[in-house]
Amino acid sequence: SQNLRPGSFLTILGSNLASSAVADQTPVPTLLGGVCVTFSDTPLPLLETAPGRIVGQVPEDLAPGMYVAQVRSLATGQRSDPVIVTVQKP
């Protein structure tokens, strides 16, 4: 879904997304498996990454509005195509 709420979990599916990793600390990191996911330059906490899947969470304090979502690879220096998502009021 491209309509999300602050605090909700999201799953990004694709190929060659990231290395396999699981968050094992709190606060949950925003860089995991060599990637980060941003909503208009706001990094999302990442719970799990794999080549075909990323699981993250919309920050609790993210204001409602429209954001440009992207996966950014630090390993390759590449970014995914941008996707517009809407964060709704909690």
C-alpha positions as CSV (number, residue, x, y, z in Angstrom):
1,S,0.0,0.0,0.0
2,Q,1.2,3.5,-0.6
3,N,-1.0,4.9,2.2
4,L,0.7,4.4,5.6
5,R,0.4,5.6,9.1
6,P,3.1,6.7,11.5
7,G,4.4,3.6,13.4
8,S,3.1,1.2,10.8
9,F,5.4,-1.5,9.3
10,L,6.1,-1.8,5.6
11,T,7.6,-4.5,3.4
12,I,9.5,-3.6,0.2
13,L,9.8,-6.4,-2.3
14,G,12.2,-6.6,-5.2
15,S,15.5,-8.1,-6.3
16,N,19.1,-7.3,-5.3
17,L,17.8,-5.0,-2.6
18,A,20.3,-5.7,0.2
19,S,22.4,-8.1,2.1
20,S,20.7,-10.4,4.6
21,A,20.6,-8.9,8.1
22,V,18.3,-8.7,11.1
23,A,18.3,-5.8,13.6
24,D,19.6,-7.0,16.9
25,Q,19.7,-3.7,18.8
26,T,17.5,-0.9,20.0
27,P,16.9,1.7,18.8
28,V,16.5,-0.2,15.5
29,P,19.1,1.0,13.0
30,T,18.3,3.0,9.9
31,L,21.2,1.4,8.0
32,L,21.0,-2.4,7.7
33,G,22.3,-4.9,5.1
34,G,24.1,-2.1,3.3
35,V,21.0,-0.1,2.6
36,C,18.8,2.6,4.0
37,V,15.2,3.5,3.1
38,T,14.2,7.1,3.1
39,F,10.9,9.0,2.9
40,S,12.0,12.4,1.4
41,D,15.5,12.1,3.1
42,T,14.0,10.9,6.4
43,P,15.6,7.5,7.2
44,L,13.3,4.7,8.3
45,P,14.2,2.2,11.0
46,L,14.9,-1.2,9.4
47,L,14.1,-4.5,11.0
48,E,15.2,-7.0,8.4
49,T,16.9,-6.9,5.0
50,A,17.5,-9.6,2.3
51,P,18.2,-9.6,-1.4
52,G,14.4,-9.8,-2.1
53,R,12.8,-8.0,0.8
54,I,13.2,-5.1,3.3
55,V,11.1,-4.7,6.4
56,G,11.0,-1.3,8.0
57,Q,8.8,1.0,10.1
58,V,7.4,4.4,9.4
59,P,8.8,6.7,12.2
60,E,6.2,7.4,14.9
61,D,6.9,11.2,14.7
62,L,6.7,11.5,10.9
63,A,4.2,14.2,10.0
64,P,1.2,13.4,7.7
65,G,1.9,14.2,4.1
66,M,3.3,13.0,0.8
67,Y,6.8,11.6,0.7
68,V,9.2,10.3,-2.0
69,A,10.3,6.8,-0.9
70,Q,13.6,5.3,-2.1
71,V,15.9,2.5,-1.2
72,R,19.5,3.6,-1.2
73,S,22.4,1.2,-1.4
74,L,25.6,2.3,0.3
75,A,27.4,-0.7,-1.2
76,T,26.7,0.2,-4.8
77,G,25.9,3.9,-4.5
78,Q,22.6,3.4,-6.3
79,R,19.0,4.4,-5.6
80,S,15.7,2.8,-6.5
81,D,13.2,4.6,-8.6
82,P,11.2,7.0,-6.5
83,V,7.7,6.0,-5.3
84,I,5.3,8.5,-3.9
85,V,3.7,7.4,-0.5
86,T,1.2,9.2,1.7
87,V,1.5,9.2,5.4
88,Q,-1.9,9.6,7.0
89,K,-2.9,11.0,10.4
90,P,-2.6,8.4,13.2
